Amino acid sequence: MLIVWEYSWYRVFYDLAFGIPARRGIDSTWEPPRPPRLSEFNAEQVKAWNREMREREWREVRTPFRTKGKPAEPEVWEQLKLARTANQIRKACDASTFWLNSRASPYPFVADLRTNASAFLRGKQYRCPNSNRPSSEKKLIGHFARVMAGITVGISAARAIDRLRLVPRRKNRRVRVRR
């Protein structure tokens, strides 16, 4: 359960910091052949249709799609990073128009951040990466996600951080095969 909540909170904080870009593309699906009409029903047509289904003579259907993006809220993200009191975290949640707003966000659990602001602060102080480099943003997002995953599950933030830190992660590495 802890890993699931970590991923969910990671999405919230990542989208808060970076947003979701709009996308355009072409979606392709495969459509099976149409079955014979019941009014023209005979055994030969059914056999032909079954043969087409077995041979996978399906046709490709390409449809264009377009998605709207959701903007990031960098000022709210900065407020959350720099917050030192529970009231500052609540103000950051109030300043958010989408990601940390429990009424507007697609994630209903973001209200937990507002209600557990003091526990979030305690977890924020435990082993928090303190680099200000832009490349360290994802580490900070991961730390915040681990803290909130622990709070959501009902364990302390420090325990959640330690447990999730030791979980092996999948990496895209090539496996060397010996011959």
Short mmCIF file of the C-alpha atoms (twelve columns), coordinates in Angstrom:
data_MODEL
# 
_entry.id   MODEL 
# 
loop_
_atom_site.group_PDB 
_atom_site.id 
_atom_site.type_symbol 
_atom_site.label_atom_id 
_atom_site.label_alt_id 
_atom_site.label_comp_id 
_atom_site.label_asym_id 
_atom_site.label_seq_id 
_atom_site.Cartn_x 
_atom_site.Cartn_y 
_atom_site.Cartn_z 
_atom_site.pdbx_PDB_model_num 
ATOM 1   C CA . MET A 1   0.000   0.000   0.000   1 
ATOM 2   C CA . LEU A 2   2.857   2.318   0.794   1 
ATOM 3   C CA . ILE A 3   4.287   2.047   -2.724  1 
ATOM 4   C CA . VAL A 4   0.903   2.798   -4.303  1 
ATOM 5   C CA . TRP A 5   0.473   5.932   -2.204  1 
ATOM 6   C CA . GLU A 6   4.027   7.010   -2.911  1 
ATOM 7   C CA . TYR A 7   3.342   6.843   -6.651  1 
ATOM 8   C CA . SER A 8   0.053   8.746   -6.282  1 
ATOM 9   C CA . TRP A 9   1.651   11.534  -4.278  1 
ATOM 10  C CA . TYR A 10  4.616   11.617  -6.646  1 
ATOM 11  C CA . ARG A 11  2.214   12.349  -9.517  1 
ATOM 12  C CA . VAL A 12  0.605   15.186  -7.547  1 
ATOM 13  C CA . PHE A 13  3.885   16.879  -6.615  1 
ATOM 14  C CA . TYR A 14  5.448   16.288  -10.056 1 
ATOM 15  C CA . ASP A 15  2.439   17.790  -11.812 1 
ATOM 16  C CA . LEU A 16  2.454   20.685  -9.342  1 
ATOM 17  C CA . ALA A 17  6.078   21.454  -10.177 1 
ATOM 18  C CA . PHE A 18  6.144   20.720  -13.916 1 
ATOM 19  C CA . GLY A 19  2.527   20.476  -15.130 1 
ATOM 20  C CA . ILE A 20  1.111   18.194  -17.812 1 
ATOM 21  C CA . PRO A 21  1.943   19.195  -21.382 1 
ATOM 22  C CA . ALA A 22  -0.706  19.203  -24.104 1 
ATOM 23  C CA . ARG A 23  -0.305  16.419  -26.653 1 
ATOM 24  C CA . ARG A 24  -1.254  15.784  -30.241 1 
ATOM 25  C CA . GLY A 25  -0.942  12.531  -32.058 1 
ATOM 26  C CA . ILE A 26  -2.576  9.714   -33.936 1 
ATOM 27  C CA . ASP A 27  -4.053  6.769   -32.111 1 
ATOM 28  C CA . SER A 28  -4.201  3.561   -34.096 1 
ATOM 29  C CA . THR A 29  -6.437  0.618   -33.246 1 
ATOM 30  C CA . TRP A 30  -7.376  -2.535  -35.058 1 
ATOM 31  C CA . GLU A 31  -10.973 -3.105  -35.993 1 
ATOM 32  C CA . PRO A 32  -12.267 -6.632  -36.627 1 
ATOM 33  C CA . PRO A 33  -14.283 -7.411  -39.750 1 
ATOM 34  C CA . ARG A 34  -17.990 -6.793  -39.472 1 
ATOM 35  C CA . PRO A 35  -20.145 -9.817  -38.717 1 
ATOM 36  C CA . PRO A 36  -22.772 -10.854 -41.292 1 
ATOM 37  C CA . ARG A 37  -26.190 -9.223  -40.981 1 
ATOM 38  C CA . LEU A 38  -28.901 -11.269 -39.396 1 
ATOM 39  C CA . SER A 39  -31.240 -10.592 -42.340 1 
ATOM 40  C CA . GLU A 40  -28.711 -12.163 -44.735 1 
ATOM 41  C CA . PHE A 41  -27.740 -14.938 -42.375 1 
ATOM 42  C CA . ASN A 42  -26.492 -18.151 -43.986 1 
ATOM 43  C CA . ALA A 43  -23.872 -20.728 -43.117 1 
ATOM 44  C CA . GLU A 44  -21.396 -19.699 -45.848 1 
ATOM 45  C CA . GLN A 45  -21.212 -16.114 -44.630 1 
ATOM 46  C CA . VAL A 46  -20.653 -17.266 -41.058 1 
ATOM 47  C CA . LYS A 47  -17.830 -19.579 -42.181 1 
ATOM 48  C CA . ALA A 48  -16.224 -16.755 -44.176 1 
ATOM 49  C CA . TRP A 49  -16.456 -14.398 -41.217 1 
ATOM 50  C CA . ASN A 50  -14.959 -16.999 -38.855 1 
ATOM 51  C CA . ARG A 51  -12.124 -17.563 -41.336 1 
ATOM 52  C CA . GLU A 52  -11.436 -13.805 -41.457 1 
ATOM 53  C CA . MET A 53  -11.383 -13.647 -37.672 1 
ATOM 54  C CA . ARG A 54  -8.869  -16.523 -37.500 1 
ATOM 55  C CA . GLU A 55  -6.656  -15.031 -40.178 1 
ATOM 56  C CA . ARG A 56  -6.765  -11.650 -38.437 1 
ATOM 57  C CA . GLU A 57  -7.712  -9.709  -41.515 1 
ATOM 58  C CA . TRP A 58  -8.515  -6.742  -39.384 1 
ATOM 59  C CA . ARG A 59  -8.137  -3.217  -40.622 1 
ATOM 60  C CA . GLU A 60  -6.212  -0.472  -38.927 1 
ATOM 61  C CA . VAL A 61  -8.214  2.567   -37.874 1 
ATOM 62  C CA . ARG A 62  -6.204  5.733   -37.260 1 
ATOM 63  C CA . THR A 63  -7.837  8.576   -35.377 1 
ATOM 64  C CA . PRO A 64  -6.176  11.868  -34.452 1 
ATOM 65  C CA . PHE A 65  -6.336  12.936  -30.828 1 
ATOM 66  C CA . ARG A 66  -5.551  16.063  -28.906 1 
ATOM 67  C CA . THR A 67  -5.309  16.491  -25.140 1 
ATOM 68  C CA . LYS A 68  -5.333  19.656  -23.121 1 
ATOM 69  C CA . GLY A 69  -2.476  20.147  -20.734 1 
ATOM 70  C CA . LYS A 70  -2.625  21.349  -17.168 1 
ATOM 71  C CA . PRO A 71  -0.279  24.170  -16.209 1 
ATOM 72  C CA . ALA A 72  2.258   23.866  -13.423 1 
ATOM 73  C CA . GLU A 73  2.031   26.026  -10.333 1 
ATOM 74  C CA . PRO A 74  5.695   26.917  -9.694  1 
ATOM 75  C CA . GLU A 75  4.901   29.624  -7.141  1 
ATOM 76  C CA . VAL A 76  2.903   27.145  -5.034  1 
ATOM 77  C CA . TRP A 77  5.705   24.585  -5.385  1 
ATOM 78  C CA . GLU A 78  8.212   27.162  -4.115  1 
ATOM 79  C CA . GLN A 79  5.938   28.027  -1.190  1 
ATOM 80  C CA . LEU A 80  5.702   24.344  -0.305  1 
ATOM 81  C CA . LYS A 81  9.469   23.873  -0.509  1 
ATOM 82  C CA . LEU A 82  10.225  26.922  1.621   1 
ATOM 83  C CA . ALA A 83  7.453   26.402  4.204   1 
ATOM 84  C CA . ARG A 84  8.616   26.294  7.829   1 
ATOM 85  C CA . THR A 85  5.250   26.304  9.610   1 
ATOM 86  C CA . ALA A 86  1.950   24.473  9.212   1 
ATOM 87  C CA . ASN A 87  0.192   27.740  8.368   1 
ATOM 88  C CA . GLN A 88  2.572   28.333  5.467   1 
ATOM 89  C CA . ILE A 89  1.704   24.896  4.073   1 
ATOM 90  C CA . ARG A 90  -1.999  25.657  4.421   1 
ATOM 91  C CA . LYS A 91  -1.462  28.982  2.618   1 
ATOM 92  C CA . ALA A 92  0.285   27.122  -0.207  1 
ATOM 93  C CA . CYS A 93  -2.692  24.770  -0.449  1 
ATOM 94  C CA . ASP A 94  -5.056  27.765  -0.521  1 
ATOM 95  C CA . ALA A 95  -2.957  29.482  -3.207  1 
ATOM 96  C CA . SER A 96  -3.161  26.435  -5.468  1 
ATOM 97  C CA . THR A 97  -5.864  26.694  -8.096  1 
ATOM 98  C CA . PHE A 98  -5.728  23.091  -9.232  1 
ATOM 99  C CA . TRP A 99  -3.154  20.599  -7.930  1 
ATOM 100 C CA . LEU A 100 -3.457  21.042  -4.153  1 
ATOM 101 C CA . ASN A 101 -7.065  22.233  -4.224  1 
ATOM 102 C CA . SER A 102 -9.192  19.284  -3.084  1 
ATOM 103 C CA . ARG A 103 -12.270 20.566  -4.957  1 
ATOM 104 C CA . ALA A 104 -10.566 21.130  -8.326  1 
ATOM 105 C CA . SER A 105 -7.884  18.430  -8.344  1 
ATOM 106 C CA . PRO A 106 -8.542  15.022  -9.917  1 
ATOM 107 C CA . TYR A 107 -6.938  13.545  -6.796  1 
ATOM 108 C CA . PRO A 108 -9.339  13.731  -3.816  1 
ATOM 109 C CA . PHE A 109 -6.648  12.731  -1.316  1 
ATOM 110 C CA . VAL A 110 -4.766  16.050  -1.610  1 
ATOM 111 C CA . ALA A 111 -6.852  17.327  1.319   1 
ATOM 112 C CA . ASP A 112 -4.610  15.174  3.540   1 
ATOM 113 C CA . LEU A 113 -1.737  17.604  3.014   1 
ATOM 114 C CA . ARG A 114 -3.759  20.457  4.461   1 
ATOM 115 C CA . THR A 115 -5.038  18.474  7.444   1 
ATOM 116 C CA . ASN A 116 -1.646  16.900  8.265   1 
ATOM 117 C CA . ALA A 117 0.552   19.936  7.677   1 
ATOM 118 C CA . SER A 118 2.517   19.568  10.936  1 
ATOM 119 C CA . ALA A 119 3.286   15.890  10.257  1 
ATOM 120 C CA . PHE A 120 4.396   16.859  6.744   1 
ATOM 121 C CA . LEU A 121 6.803   19.416  8.238   1 
ATOM 122 C CA . ARG A 122 8.306   16.812  10.579  1 
ATOM 123 C CA . GLY A 123 8.819   14.448  7.647   1 
ATOM 124 C CA . LYS A 124 10.224  17.254  5.539   1 
ATOM 125 C CA . GLN A 125 13.009  17.732  8.101   1 
ATOM 126 C CA . TYR A 126 13.982  14.044  8.160   1 
ATOM 127 C CA . ARG A 127 16.700  13.228  5.569   1 
ATOM 128 C CA . CYS A 128 15.419  15.852  3.169   1 
ATOM 129 C CA . PRO A 129 17.628  16.582  0.139   1 
ATOM 130 C CA . ASN A 130 18.702  20.194  0.554   1 
ATOM 131 C CA . SER A 131 20.294  20.992  -2.761  1 
ATOM 132 C CA . ASN A 132 18.943  23.956  -4.721  1 
ATOM 133 C CA . ARG A 133 20.048  22.657  -8.108  1 
ATOM 134 C CA . PRO A 134 17.289  22.203  -10.711 1 
ATOM 135 C CA . SER A 135 18.415  18.611  -11.217 1 
ATOM 136 C CA . SER A 136 17.521  17.831  -7.578  1 
ATOM 137 C CA . GLU A 137 13.841  18.737  -7.961  1 
ATOM 138 C CA . LYS A 138 12.818  15.138  -8.640  1 
ATOM 139 C CA . LYS A 139 14.629  13.947  -5.510  1 
ATOM 140 C CA . LEU A 140 12.715  16.486  -3.467  1 
ATOM 141 C CA . ILE A 141 9.445   15.450  -5.124  1 
ATOM 142 C CA . GLY A 142 10.228  11.826  -4.255  1 
ATOM 143 C CA . HIS A 143 10.971  12.766  -0.651  1 
ATOM 144 C CA . PHE A 144 7.702   14.690  -0.303  1 
ATOM 145 C CA . ALA A 145 5.841   11.753  -1.872  1 
ATOM 146 C CA . ARG A 146 7.349   9.317   0.649   1 
ATOM 147 C CA . VAL A 147 6.406   11.598  3.536   1 
ATOM 148 C CA . MET A 148 2.805   11.919  2.376   1 
ATOM 149 C CA . ALA A 149 2.547   8.191   1.598   1 
ATOM 150 C CA . GLY A 150 3.442   7.433   5.206   1 
ATOM 151 C CA . ILE A 151 0.958   9.973   6.515   1 
ATOM 152 C CA . THR A 152 -1.789  8.610   4.266   1 
ATOM 153 C CA . VAL A 153 -1.159  5.006   5.343   1 
ATOM 154 C CA . GLY A 154 -0.990  6.019   8.994   1 
ATOM 155 C CA . ILE A 155 2.659   5.511   9.891   1 
ATOM 156 C CA . SER A 156 5.256   8.113   10.731  1 
ATOM 157 C CA . ALA A 157 6.962   9.930   7.899   1 
ATOM 158 C CA . ALA A 158 10.424  8.802   9.024   1 
ATOM 159 C CA . ARG A 159 9.410   5.157   8.962   1 
ATOM 160 C CA . ALA A 160 7.831   5.532   5.521   1 
ATOM 161 C CA . ILE A 161 10.943  7.237   4.158   1 
ATOM 162 C CA . ASP A 162 13.193  4.490   5.477   1 
ATOM 163 C CA . ARG A 163 10.967  1.691   4.196   1 
ATOM 164 C CA . LEU A 164 10.483  3.162   0.731   1 
ATOM 165 C CA . ARG A 165 14.137  4.116   0.389   1 
ATOM 166 C CA . LEU A 166 15.118  0.453   0.611   1 
ATOM 167 C CA . VAL A 167 12.594  -0.794  -1.970  1 
ATOM 168 C CA . PRO A 168 14.457  -1.937  -5.089  1 
ATOM 169 C CA . ARG A 169 13.510  0.124   -8.136  1 
ATOM 170 C CA . ARG A 170 13.416  -1.115  -11.718 1 
ATOM 171 C CA . LYS A 171 16.004  0.483   -13.911 1 
ATOM 172 C CA . ASN A 172 16.394  0.270   -17.647 1 
ATOM 173 C CA . ARG A 173 19.605  -1.680  -17.709 1 
ATOM 174 C CA . ARG A 174 20.715  -4.142  -20.297 1 
ATOM 175 C CA . VAL A 175 21.366  -7.623  -19.076 1 
ATOM 176 C CA . ARG A 176 24.626  -9.058  -20.330 1 
ATOM 177 C CA . VAL A 177 24.213  -12.601 -21.596 1 
ATOM 178 C CA . ARG A 178 27.267  -14.804 -21.363 1 
ATOM 179 C CA . ARG A 179 27.842  -17.171 -24.223 1 
# 
